[in-house]
Amino acid sequence: MELLKTQKGLLVKLAWILVPLFMLHAPLQLHALSFQDVTSYPVDGYPNGITAADFNKDGRTDIAVADTTSHTISVRLGNGDGTFGNSAAYGSGKSPQAIVHGDVNGDGNIDLITVDRDSDSISVFLGNGGGTFANALSFPVGDVSLRLAVGDFNDDNKLDVAVSSLREDAVYILLGIGDGTFAAPVSYAVGDGPYEVLPGDFNGDGKLDLAVANFGSKTVSVLLGNGLGAFAPKVDYGVQLAASGGAAGDLNKDGHLDLVVGDGTLLPGSISVLLGRGDGTFAAAVKYSVGGSDTRAILIEDFTGDGNADVVTGNWSSYNVSVLAGDGTGALAPAVVFDMGGSVTDLISGDFNGDGLRDLAFGRQSGKDFGVRLAIDEIPPVITLNGANPMLMEAGSVFTDPGATAHDGIDGDLTSQITVSGAVDSNRAGTYTLTYEVTDAAGNLATKTRAVQVVDTVAPVLTLNGPNPMQVEAGSAFTDPGATAQDAADGDLTSQITVSGAVDAGQVGTYTLTYQVTDAAGHVAAVTRTVQVVDTTAPVLTLNGPNPMQIEAGSAFTDPGATAQDAADGDLTSQITMSGAVDAGQVGTYTLTYQVTDAAGNLATKTRAVQVVDTVAPVLTLNGPNPMQMEAGSAFTDPGATAQDAADGDLTS
């Protein structure tokens, strides 16, 4: 059995939402408030009711119209391209005012039901699944009945019918037997002049309730169902207008059904919105202008494709349809009006040409036809950027585009078709623009840009060449090994390095050199090098004169001395100390030790060998004359001689 399930799992079929819910396509989106011109299809009488479903199971939407003045219904099978075939007429009761569809005999085929004003009956047309219908079965209802709805009011999985009786101020319930026939009607009192009948679970108890729009009393009557096919007495809500067409739906996304009813007068048209509280009660009505008059049909659907329920009204005397976009809070935007070229008696929506768009079909009493306006896709896909926008990245890092996704209300996921133009030089600071574009099958172009800001927030990297700290020997020549500088944005900045500080290589101490460089973004990098001038070398002692040194024994010894030079302290000659002595009168080898210490405590020592040598023979000195004369014969007395040696002294003896 084809039954509509509400959000509470109830089985319900509502005349005002039958078409879109029985399409074979995915949930529809209007996706654009634009339509092709009206295509007209003649009918035999005034078309006061219209419904649509797949009558012949070919996957295409078909349309049936209740023709009031010809006392017939007209069925046109859809071609799947937005057009419809020839009309097939079936006799109904007198003056059919509304038509709905559903499976009332449980055979899996769509059946049609009309409410017939002047014969006070409903007519049931059992479908055969091939697009044709059996002759009408008639069941009595109340006097001057104008609207009907179907739903499972007693939870037996069989469709029942609710009919409004304008003259009797009542709603009639006909419980379905399940074979296409119905039990005798049972009436429930409602307001004065009931028009639209709206089933729904208004109090969240899992049982179908009824709301009835009352033209005469300017009220909405709410009757809570007990799930057995019976209803509690009505509770009325004032709407300050002659209530005619109506619909139920969740306008504010709170999970509770809300009510919208239209003004059935020729005055400047309006609708009243009553937000449901979920307990079977409703807030006070809020009025909205529709930009038309005599609103006889209302739809609550997402026509703008934004995920929020919108309200669409069919305005009889102003020949137009109004769309009031919802914002998801229950509030509605000002009406956008579309001319329909004739008095709109009833209104449905559906995808008649299989393009996924929500098209409109409506009865036009003034033209004895029904019109179809196919929606035009004029809304581009929605591009959603992944990641941040604007996007910041550090200069010198690798840029990876986080990409984007694209979704179209009709074509679905178009992510793979996105093209990206523009480039990012991640080594150079600046703002770069990437442009993402995608086109849907209808040629609608979507464009989105991402600003990528390559920023330089990091100072250059200064790298010292050579060691740090660095030691140099006092007195040596100091050569700065320098440094290199690399910046993520500006590259090699080595040539722009400045160095402050100096090193006195002749003076022991610790010196600081500061290297500094600035990139184009003004970020300064600085690093210091510690240069330690150290004295680890002893002074240089230089002996004057020969070493070893020979002197003749007995001569006077004069120390030729030495000089001392230190890389750090300079001339230290005056600080030389000498130890050791030379006895020039005594042959031998003598050692003189010279020492000097610099300011760093480095000791220099040097020795001199002094060799006292005897290379001269003693000096013999004759006493007396030489030659010496003596008288012959006299006694000779040798005057002798003396001997002196420089080393050995008196050798006379």
C-alpha positions as CSV (number, residue, x, y, z in Angstrom):
1,M,0.0,0.0,0.0
2,E,1.4,3.4,-0.9
3,L,1.3,5.5,2.2
4,L,3.1,8.6,3.3
5,K,5.1,8.4,6.5
6,T,5.4,11.5,8.6
7,Q,8.4,12.2,10.8
8,K,6.6,10.3,13.6
9,G,6.3,7.2,11.5
10,L,2.6,7.9,10.9
11,L,0.9,6.8,7.7
12,V,-0.6,9.9,6.1
13,K,-1.4,11.3,2.7
14,L,-2.0,15.0,2.4
15,A,-3.7,16.5,-0.6
16,W,-1.4,19.5,-0.5
17,I,1.9,17.6,-0.5
18,L,1.1,14.5,-2.5
19,V,3.0,15.3,-5.6
20,P,6.5,16.1,-4.4
21,L,6.5,13.2,-2.0
22,F,5.5,10.6,-4.6
23,M,8.1,11.5,-7.2
24,L,10.6,8.8,-8.1
25,H,13.5,11.3,-7.9
26,A,15.6,12.3,-5.0
27,P,14.2,15.2,-2.8
28,L,13.6,18.1,-5.1
29,Q,15.0,21.6,-4.9
30,L,13.7,24.6,-6.7
31,H,17.3,25.9,-6.9
32,A,16.1,29.0,-8.6
33,L,13.2,31.3,-8.5
34,S,12.9,31.4,-12.2
35,F,10.6,29.5,-14.6
36,Q,9.9,28.9,-18.2
37,D,6.8,30.3,-19.7
38,V,3.5,28.6,-19.0
39,T,2.6,25.5,-21.0
40,S,-1.1,25.1,-21.1
41,Y,-3.1,21.8,-21.2
42,P,-6.8,22.1,-21.9
43,V,-9.3,20.2,-19.7
44,D,-13.1,19.7,-20.1
45,G,-14.2,22.0,-17.3
46,Y,-13.0,24.3,-14.6
47,P,-9.9,22.6,-13.0
48,N,-10.4,23.2,-9.3
49,G,-8.1,20.4,-8.1
50,I,-4.8,18.9,-9.3
51,T,-2.6,16.1,-8.2
52,A,0.4,14.2,-9.6
53,A,2.1,10.8,-9.2
54,D,3.4,8.0,-11.4
55,F,0.1,6.4,-12.4
56,N,1.6,3.9,-14.9
57,K,4.9,3.0,-13.1
58,D,7.2,4.2,-15.9
59,G,9.2,6.5,-13.6
60,R,7.6,9.6,-15.0
61,T,5.2,12.0,-13.3
62,D,1.6,12.1,-14.5
63,I,-1.1,14.6,-13.7
64,A,-4.8,14.3,-12.8
65,V,-7.2,17.2,-12.7
66,A,-10.7,17.6,-11.2
67,D,-12.9,19.3,-13.8
68,T,-15.7,20.9,-11.9
69,T,-18.1,22.0,-14.6
70,S,-17.7,18.8,-16.7
71,H,-18.1,16.5,-13.7
72,T,-15.0,14.6,-14.8
73,I,-11.4,14.1,-14.0
74,S,-8.7,14.4,-16.7
75,V,-5.6,12.3,-16.6
76,R,-2.5,13.1,-18.7
77,L,0.5,10.8,-18.6
78,G,3.9,12.5,-18.4
79,N,6.4,12.1,-21.2
80,G,9.3,12.7,-18.8
81,D,10.4,15.8,-20.6
82,G,8.0,18.2,-19.0
83,T,5.3,17.6,-21.4
84,F,2.1,15.5,-21.0
85,G,0.2,13.3,-23.4
86,N,-3.4,13.3,-24.4
87,S,-6.2,13.7,-21.9
88,A,-8.3,10.8,-20.7
89,A,-11.5,11.7,-19.0
90,Y,-13.4,9.8,-16.3
91,G,-16.8,10.6,-15.0
92,S,-17.0,11.7,-11.4
93,G,-19.7,12.9,-9.1
94,K,-21.2,16.4,-9.7
95,S,-18.8,19.3,-9.5
96,P,-15.6,17.7,-8.3
97,Q,-13.7,20.3,-6.2
98,A,-10.5,18.6,-5.2
99,I,-8.5,15.5,-6.1
100,V,-5.9,13.5,-4.2
101,H,-4.2,10.2,-4.8
102,G,-3.2,7.1,-2.8
103,D,-3.5,3.3,-2.8
104,V,-6.9,2.8,-1.1
105,N,-7.2,-0.9,-2.0
106,G,-3.7,-2.1,-1.2
107,D,-2.8,-3.4,-4.7
108,G,0.3,-1.3,-5.0
109,N,-1.3,0.9,-7.7
110,I,-2.1,4.6,-7.5
111,D,-5.9,5.4,-7.1
112,L,-7.6,8.8,-7.4
113,I,-10.2,10.3,-5.1
114,T,-12.3,13.4,-5.6
115,V,-14.7,15.3,-3.4
116,D,-17.8,16.2,-5.4
117,R,-19.5,19.4,-4.2
118,D,-22.9,19.1,-5.7
119,S,-23.5,15.4,-5.2
120,D,-22.2,15.5,-1.6
121,S,-20.0,12.6,-2.2
122,I,-16.5,11.4,-2.9
123,S,-15.5,9.4,-6.0
124,V,-12.9,6.7,-5.9
125,F,-11.1,5.8,-9.2
126,L,-9.1,2.5,-8.7
127,G,-6.0,2.4,-10.8
128,N,-4.7,-0.6,-12.7
129,G,-1.0,0.5,-12.6
130,G,-1.0,1.1,-16.4
131,G,-2.2,4.7,-16.3
132,T,-5.9,4.0,-16.6
133,F,-8.6,3.9,-14.0
134,A,-11.9,2.1,-13.3
135,N,-15.2,3.9,-13.2
136,A,-15.8,5.9,-10.1
137,L,-17.1,4.4,-6.9
138,S,-19.2,6.9,-5.0
139,F,-19.5,7.4,-1.2
140,P,-21.7,10.0,0.5
141,V,-20.3,12.8,2.6
142,G,-21.5,16.2,3.9
143,D,-23.2,19.0,2.1
144,V,-21.1,21.3,-0.1
145,S,-17.9,19.5,0.5
146,L,-14.9,21.3,-1.0
147,R,-11.6,19.7,0.2
148,L,-10.4,16.4,1.2
149,A,-7.3,14.7,2.5
150,V,-6.2,11.1,3.1
151,G,-4.4,9.4,6.0
152,D,-4.4,6.4,8.2
153,F,-6.5,7.8,11.1
154,N,-7.0,4.5,12.9
155,D,-3.6,3.0,12.5
156,D,-4.8,-0.1,10.6
157,N,-2.5,0.5,7.6
158,K,-5.5,1.4,5.4
159,L,-6.1,4.8,3.9
160,D,-8.9,6.8,5.3
161,V,-10.5,10.0,4.0
162,A,-11.2,13.4,5.7
163,V,-13.6,15.8,3.9
164,S,-14.6,19.3,4.9
165,S,-18.3,20.2,4.6
166,L,-18.7,24.0,4.0
167,R,-22.4,24.1,4.7
168,E,-22.5,21.8,7.7
169,D,-19.5,23.3,9.5
170,A,-18.1,19.8,9.9
171,V,-15.3,17.5,8.8
172,Y,-16.3,14.0,7.8
173,I,-14.1,10.9,8.4
174,L,-14.5,7.9,6.2
175,L,-12.5,5.0,7.5
176,G,-11.1,2.8,4.7
177,I,-12.0,-0.9,4.5
178,G,-8.8,-1.6,2.5
179,D,-10.5,-2.8,-0.7
180,G,-11.3,0.6,-2.1
181,T,-14.5,1.1,-0.1
182,F,-15.2,3.1,3.0
183,A,-17.3,2.9,6.1
184,A,-20.1,5.4,6.6
185,P,-18.9,8.9,7.3
186,V,-18.7,10.3,10.9
187,S,-18.8,14.0,11.3
188,Y,-16.9,16.3,13.8
189,A,-17.9,20.0,14.4
190,V,-15.3,22.6,13.2
191,G,-15.6,26.3,12.6
192,D,-17.9,28.2,10.3
193,G,-17.3,27.4,6.6
194,P,-14.5,24.8,6.7
195,Y,-12.3,24.7,3.6
196,E,-8.8,23.1,3.7
197,V,-8.3,19.8,5.7
198,L,-4.8,19.2,7.1
199,P,-3.8,15.9,8.7
200,G,-0.7,15.8,10.9
201,D,0.6,14.7,14.3
202,F,0.4,18.1,16.1
203,N,0.9,16.8,19.6
204,G,3.7,14.3,19.0
205,D,1.7,11.3,20.3
206,G,2.2,9.2,17.2
207,K,-1.5,9.6,16.2
208,L,-2.9,11.7,13.3
209,D,-4.7,14.9,14.2
210,L,-6.6,17.3,12.0
211,A,-6.4,21.0,11.4
212,V,-9.2,22.7,9.4
213,A,-9.1,26.2,7.9
214,N,-12.5,27.9,8.4
215,F,-13.4,30.5,5.8
216,G,-16.5,31.9,7.6
217,S,-15.3,32.1,11.2
218,K,-11.7,33.1,10.3
219,T,-10.3,30.4,12.5
220,V,-8.3,27.2,12.3
221,S,-9.9,24.3,14.2
222,V,-7.5,21.6,15.6
223,L,-8.9,18.2,16.4
224,L,-6.6,15.8,18.2
225,G,-6.9,12.1,17.1
226,N,-6.9,9.1,19.4
227,G,-5.4,6.7,16.8
228,L,-8.7,4.8,16.6
229,G,-10.3,7.0,13.9
230,A,-12.0,9.3,16.4
231,F,-11.1,12.9,17.3
232,A,-11.4,15.2,20.3
233,P,-13.6,18.3,20.2
234,K,-12.1,21.2,18.2
235,V,-9.9,23.9,19.6
236,D,-10.1,27.1,17.5
237,Y,-7.3,29.6,16.7
238,G,-8.1,33.0,15.3
239,V,-6.3,34.0,12.1
240,Q,-8.1,37.3,11.3
241,L,-8.7,36.3,7.7
242,A,-11.2,34.2,5.7
243,A,-9.1,31.0,5.9
244,S,-9.1,29.0,2.8
245,G,-6.1,27.1,1.5
246,G,-3.6,25.8,4.0
247,A,-0.6,23.6,4.6
248,A,1.3,22.0,7.5
249,G,5.1,21.8,7.8
250,D,8.0,22.6,10.1
251,L,9.0,26.2,9.4
252,N,11.3,26.7,12.3
253,K,13.1,23.4,12.4
254,D,12.0,22.5,15.9
255,G,10.5,19.1,14.9
256,H,6.9,20.3,15.4
257,L,4.4,20.9,12.7
258,D,3.4,24.5,12.0
259,L,0.3,25.7,10.1
260,V,0.0,28.2,7.3
261,V,-3.5,29.3,6.0
262,G,-4.4,31.7,3.3
263,D,-6.9,34.5,2.9
264,G,-9.7,33.5,0.6
265,T,-11.0,37.0,-0.1
266,L,-10.4,39.5,-2.9
267,L,-8.7,41.9,-0.5
268,P,-4.9,42.3,-0.7
269,G,-3.8,38.8,0.1
270,S,-2.0,37.5,3.1
271,I,-1.3,34.3,5.0
272,S,-1.2,33.5,8.6
273,V,1.5,31.4,10.2
274,L,0.8,29.5,13.4
275,L,3.9,28.0,14.9
276,G,3.2,24.6,16.6
277,R,4.4,24.0,20.2
278,G,4.4,20.2,19.7
279,D,1.7,19.6,22.3
280,G,-1.2,20.2,19.9
281,T,-1.4,23.9,20.6
282,F,-0.2,26.8,18.5
283,A,1.2,30.3,18.9
284,A,-0.8,33.3,17.9
285,A,-1.0,33.8,14.1
286,V,1.5,36.0,12.3
287,K,0.4,37.6,9.0
288,Y,2.5,38.0,5.9
289,S,1.5,39.7,2.6
290,V,1.6,37.5,-0.4
291,G,1.4,40.0,-3.2
292,G,-1.8,38.5,-4.5
293,S,-5.3,37.8,-3.4
294,D,-7.7,34.9,-2.7
295,T,-5.1,32.3,-1.7
296,R,-6.6,28.9,-2.3
297,A,-3.6,26.7,-2.4
298,I,-0.5,26.6,-0.2
299,L,2.7,24.5,-0.3
300,I,5.4,24.3,2.4
301,E,8.6,23.1,0.7
302,D,12.2,24.1,0.3
303,F,11.9,26.0,-2.9
304,T,15.1,28.0,-2.6
305,G,17.4,25.1,-1.9
306,D,18.8,26.4,1.3
307,G,17.5,23.7,3.6
308,N,14.8,25.9,5.0
309,A,11.1,25.4,4.4
310,D,9.5,28.1,2.3
311,V,5.8,28.9,1.7
312,V,4.3,29.0,-1.8
313,T,0.8,30.3,-2.4
314,G,-1.5,30.0,-5.3
315,N,-3.6,33.2,-5.6
316,W,-6.9,32.8,-7.5
317,S,-8.1,36.3,-8.3
318,S,-4.6,37.8,-8.9
319,Y,-3.6,35.1,-11.3
320,N,-0.2,34.5,-9.7
321,V,1.9,32.4,-7.4
322,S,3.9,33.8,-4.5
323,V,7.1,32.4,-2.9
324,L,7.9,33.5,0.6
325,A,11.4,32.2,1.5
326,G,11.8,30.8,5.0
327,D,14.9,31.5,7.2
328,G,14.5,28.4,9.3
329,T,13.3,30.3,12.4
330,G,9.6,30.5,11.3
331,A,10.0,33.9,9.8
332,L,9.3,34.5,6.1
333,A,10.9,36.9,3.6
334,P,8.8,39.2,1.4
335,A,6.9,37.5,-1.4
336,V,8.4,36.9,-4.8
337,V,5.5,36.8,-7.3
338,F,5.2,34.9,-10.6
339,D,2.4,35.4,-13.1
340,M,0.5,32.3,-14.0
341,G,-1.8,33.8,-16.7
342,G,-5.0,32.7,-15.1
343,S,-6.8,32.2,-11.8
344,V,-4.9,29.6,-9.7
345,T,-7.4,27.1,-8.3
346,D,-4.9,24.5,-7.0
347,L,-1.1,24.2,-7.0
348,I,1.3,21.3,-6.9
349,S,5.1,21.0,-7.5
350,G,7.2,18.2,-8.8
351,D,10.0,17.3,-11.2
352,F,8.2,16.9,-14.4
353,N,11.2,16.7,-16.8
354,G,13.6,14.8,-14.6
355,D,16.2,17.6,-14.2
356,G,15.9,17.6,-10.4
357,L,14.3,21.0,-10.3
358,R,11.0,21.7,-8.7
359,D,8.5,22.6,-11.3
360,L,4.9,23.9,-10.8
361,A,1.6,22.7,-12.1
362,F,-1.7,24.5,-11.3
363,G,-5.3,24.6,-12.3
364,R,-6.5,27.7,-14.1
365,Q,-10.2,28.2,-13.9
366,S,-10.3,31.2,-16.2
367,G,-8.7,29.2,-19.0
368,K,-10.3,25.8,-18.5
369,D,-6.8,24.3,-18.5
370,F,-4.0,23.5,-16.2
371,G,-0.6,25.1,-16.6
372,V,2.9,23.9,-16.2
373,R,5.9,26.1,-15.5
374,L,9.2,24.3,-15.6
375,A,11.9,25.6,-13.3
376,I,15.1,27.0,-14.7
377,D,18.3,26.3,-13.0
378,E,19.9,29.8,-12.6
379,I,21.7,29.2,-9.4
380,P,25.4,28.3,-9.7
381,P,26.9,25.5,-7.6
382,V,28.2,26.2,-4.1
383,I,31.9,26.2,-3.8
384,T,33.2,25.6,-0.2
385,L,36.8,26.3,0.4
386,N,38.7,23.8,2.5
387,G,40.9,25.4,5.1
388,A,41.2,29.0,6.0
389,N,40.4,32.0,3.9
390,P,42.4,34.2,4.0
391,M,45.2,31.7,4.5
392,L,48.4,32.6,6.1
393,M,51.7,30.8,5.4
394,E,55.3,31.5,6.4
395,A,57.6,32.5,3.6
396,G,59.9,29.7,2.6
397,S,57.5,26.9,3.6
398,V,55.9,24.6,1.1
399,F,52.4,25.7,0.0
400,T,49.8,23.0,-0.4
401,D,46.5,24.1,-1.7
402,P,43.8,22.7,0.7
403,G,41.4,22.8,-2.2
404,A,37.6,23.2,-2.3
405,T,34.4,21.2,-2.7
406,A,31.6,22.1,-5.0
407,H,28.0,20.9,-4.8
408,D,25.1,21.7,-7.1
409,G,21.5,21.3,-6.1
410,I,20.9,19.6,-9.4
411,D,24.1,18.0,-10.5
412,G,25.3,17.0,-7.1
413,D,29.0,16.8,-6.3
414,L,31.1,18.8,-8.8
415,T,34.3,18.8,-6.8
416,S,36.3,17.0,-9.4
417,Q,35.4,19.6,-12.0
418,I,36.8,22.6,-10.0
419,T,39.5,24.5,-11.8
420,V,42.0,26.7,-10.0
421,S,43.8,29.6,-11.5
422,G,46.5,31.7,-9.9
423,A,49.8,30.7,-8.2
424,V,51.5,31.2,-4.9
425,D,55.2,32.0,-4.7
426,S,55.9,30.8,-1.2
427,N,59.4,32.2,-1.2
428,R,58.2,35.8,-1.6
429,A,56.1,37.7,0.9
430,G,52.9,39.1,-0.5
431,T,49.2,38.4,-1.0
432,Y,48.3,35.9,-3.8
433,T,44.8,35.1,-5.1
434,L,43.7,31.7,-6.1
435,T,40.4,31.5,-8.1
436,Y,38.3,28.4,-7.9
437,E,35.7,28.0,-10.6
438,V,33.1,25.3,-11.5
439,T,30.2,25.3,-14.0
440,D,27.1,23.1,-13.6
441,A,25.4,21.4,-16.5
442,A,23.1,24.4,-16.9
443,G,26.1,26.6,-17.5
444,N,25.9,28.4,-14.2
445,L,29.3,29.5,-13.1
446,A,30.4,29.6,-9.5
447,T,33.6,31.4,-8.5
448,K,35.3,31.7,-5.2
449,T,38.7,33.2,-4.4
450,R,41.1,32.5,-1.7
451,A,43.6,35.0,-0.5
452,V,46.9,33.4,0.4
453,Q,49.1,35.7,2.4
454,V,52.7,34.7,2.4
455,V,54.2,36.4,5.4
456,D,57.7,36.8,6.7
457,T,57.5,36.7,10.5
458,V,60.8,34.9,10.9
459,A,64.1,36.7,11.1
460,P,66.9,35.5,8.8
461,V,69.1,32.7,10.0
462,L,72.7,33.9,10.8
463,T,75.3,31.2,10.8
464,L,78.8,31.9,12.1
465,N,81.7,30.5,10.1
466,G,84.4,29.0,12.3
467,P,84.3,28.3,16.0
468,N,82.5,30.3,18.6
469,P,84.0,31.0,21.1
470,M,87.2,31.5,19.1
471,Q,90.7,31.6,20.5
472,V,93.6,33.5,18.9
473,E,97.1,33.6,20.1
474,A,98.1,37.0,21.3
475,G,100.4,38.7,18.8
476,S,99.0,36.7,15.9
477,A,97.0,38.3,13.1
478,F,93.3,38.0,13.7
479,T,91.1,37.2,10.6
480,D,87.4,37.2,11.1
481,P,86.0,34.0,9.6
482,G,82.7,35.9,9.1
483,A,79.1,34.5,8.8
484,T,76.4,33.7,6.3
485,A,72.7,34.8,6.4
486,Q,69.8,33.0,4.8
487,D,66.2,34.4,4.8
488,A,63.1,32.3,3.9
489,A,61.7,35.2,1.8
490,D,64.8,37.2,0.7
491,G,67.2,34.4,0.2
492,D,71.0,34.9,0.7
493,L,71.6,38.0,2.7
494,T,75.3,37.3,3.5
495,S,76.4,40.4,1.7
496,Q,74.2,42.6,4.0
497,I,75.7,41.4,7.3
498,T,77.2,44.1,9.4
499,V,79.8,43.4,12.1
500,S,80.4,45.6,15.1
501,G,83.1,45.2,17.7
502,A,86.9,44.8,17.3
503,V,89.6,42.4,18.4
504,D,93.0,43.6,19.6
505,A,95.1,40.6,18.9
506,G,98.0,42.1,20.7
507,Q,96.2,42.4,24.0
508,V,95.1,39.4,26.0
509,G,91.4,39.5,26.7
510,T,87.9,38.6,25.6
511,Y,86.3,40.5,22.8
512,T,82.8,40.4,21.3
513,L,81.9,40.7,17.7
514,T,78.2,41.3,16.9
515,Y,76.9,40.2,13.5
516,Q,73.5,41.6,12.4
517,V,71.3,41.5,9.3
518,T,67.8,42.8,8.5
519,D,65.4,41.2,5.9
520,A,63.0,43.1,3.7
521,A,60.2,42.7,6.3
522,G,62.3,44.4,8.9
523,H,63.1,41.3,10.9
524,V,66.5,41.6,12.6
525,A,68.8,38.7,13.2
526,A,71.8,39.1,15.4
527,V,74.4,36.7,16.7
528,T,77.6,37.3,18.7
529,R,81.0,35.7,18.5
530,T,83.3,35.6,21.5
531,V,87.0,36.0,20.6
532,Q,89.4,35.1,23.3
533,V,92.9,36.5,22.8
534,V,95.1,34.2,24.8
535,D,98.8,34.1,25.7
536,T,100.0,30.5,25.8
537,T,103.5,31.2,24.4
538,A,106.5,31.9,26.6
539,P,108.6,35.0,25.8
540,V,111.5,34.5,23.4
541,L,114.9,34.6,25.2
542,T,117.8,35.5,22.9
543,L,121.4,35.2,24.3
544,N,123.8,37.9,23.3
545,G,127.1,36.6,22.3
546,P,128.2,33.0,21.7
547,N,126.8,30.0,23.4
548,P,128.8,28.1,24.5
549,M,131.3,30.9,25.3
550,Q,135.0,30.4,25.9
551,I,137.2,32.7,27.9
552,E,140.9,32.3,28.7
553,A,141.5,31.4,32.3
554,G,142.7,34.4,34.2
555,S,140.9,36.8,31.9
556,A,138.0,39.0,33.2
557,F,134.6,37.5,32.4
558,T,131.9,39.9,31.2
559,D,128.4,38.4,30.7
560,P,127.2,39.5,27.3
561,G,123.6,39.2,28.6
562,A,120.3,38.4,26.8
563,T,117.2,39.9,25.4
564,A,113.5,38.9,25.9
565,Q,110.6,39.6,23.7
566,D,106.9,38.5,24.4
567,A,104.1,38.5,21.8
568,A,101.8,40.0,24.4
569,D,104.0,41.9,26.7
570,G,106.6,43.1,24.3
571,D,110.2,43.7,25.5
572,L,110.9,41.9,28.8
573,T,114.7,42.2,28.7
574,S,114.7,44.2,31.8
575,Q,112.9,41.4,33.6
576,I,115.4,38.7,32.8
577,T,117.0,37.0,35.8
578,M,120.3,35.2,35.5
579,S,121.6,32.6,37.9
580,G,125.0,30.9,38.0
581,A,128.6,32.4,38.1
582,V,131.8,32.0,36.2
583,D,135.2,31.7,38.0
584,A,137.4,33.0,35.3
585,G,140.5,32.0,37.2
586,Q,139.6,28.4,37.3
587,V,139.4,26.3,34.2
588,G,136.1,24.6,33.9
589,T,132.6,24.8,32.3
590,Y,130.1,27.1,34.0
591,T,126.4,27.4,33.3
592,L,124.5,30.6,33.4
593,T,120.7,30.3,33.4
594,Y,118.5,33.2,32.1
595,Q,114.8,33.3,32.9
596,V,111.9,35.6,32.2
597,T,108.1,35.3,32.9
598,D,105.4,37.2,30.9
599,A,102.2,38.6,32.4
600,A,100.4,35.3,31.6
601,G,102.9,33.4,33.6
602,N,104.5,31.8,30.7
603,L,108.2,31.0,31.7
604,A,111.1,31.2,29.3
605,T,114.5,29.7,30.2
606,K,117.7,29.6,28.4
607,T,121.3,28.6,29.5
608,R,124.7,29.6,28.5
609,A,127.8,27.4,28.8
610,V,130.9,29.4,29.7
611,Q,134.1,27.4,29.2
612,V,137.1,28.8,31.1
613,V,140.1,27.4,29.2
614,D,143.9,27.5,29.6
615,T,145.5,27.8,26.3
616,V,148.6,30.0,27.4
617,A,151.9,28.5,28.7
618,P,153.2,29.8,32.0
619,V,155.4,32.9,31.9
620,L,159.0,32.2,32.9
621,T,161.0,35.2,33.9
622,L,164.8,34.9,34.3
623,N,166.3,36.6,37.3
624,G,169.4,38.5,36.6
625,P,170.8,39.6,33.3
626,N,170.5,37.6,30.3
627,P,173.0,37.2,28.8
628,M,174.8,37.1,32.0
629,Q,178.7,37.7,32.2
630,M,180.9,36.3,34.9
631,E,184.6,36.3,35.4
632,A,186.2,33.1,34.5
633,G,187.3,31.3,37.4
634,S,184.8,32.9,39.6
635,A,182.1,30.9,41.3
636,F,178.9,30.9,39.3
637,T,175.7,31.5,41.1
638,D,172.6,31.0,39.0
639,P,170.2,33.9,39.7
640,G,167.3,31.6,38.9
641,A,164.0,32.3,37.4
642,T,160.4,32.7,38.3
643,A,157.3,31.0,36.7
644,Q,153.8,32.4,36.7
645,D,150.7,30.7,35.0
646,A,147.4,32.4,34.4
647,A,145.6,29.3,35.5
648,D,148.0,27.7,37.9
649,G,149.6,30.8,39.4
650,D,153.2,30.7,40.7
651,L,155.1,27.8,39.3
652,T,158.6,29.0,40.4
653,S,159.0,26.2,42.7
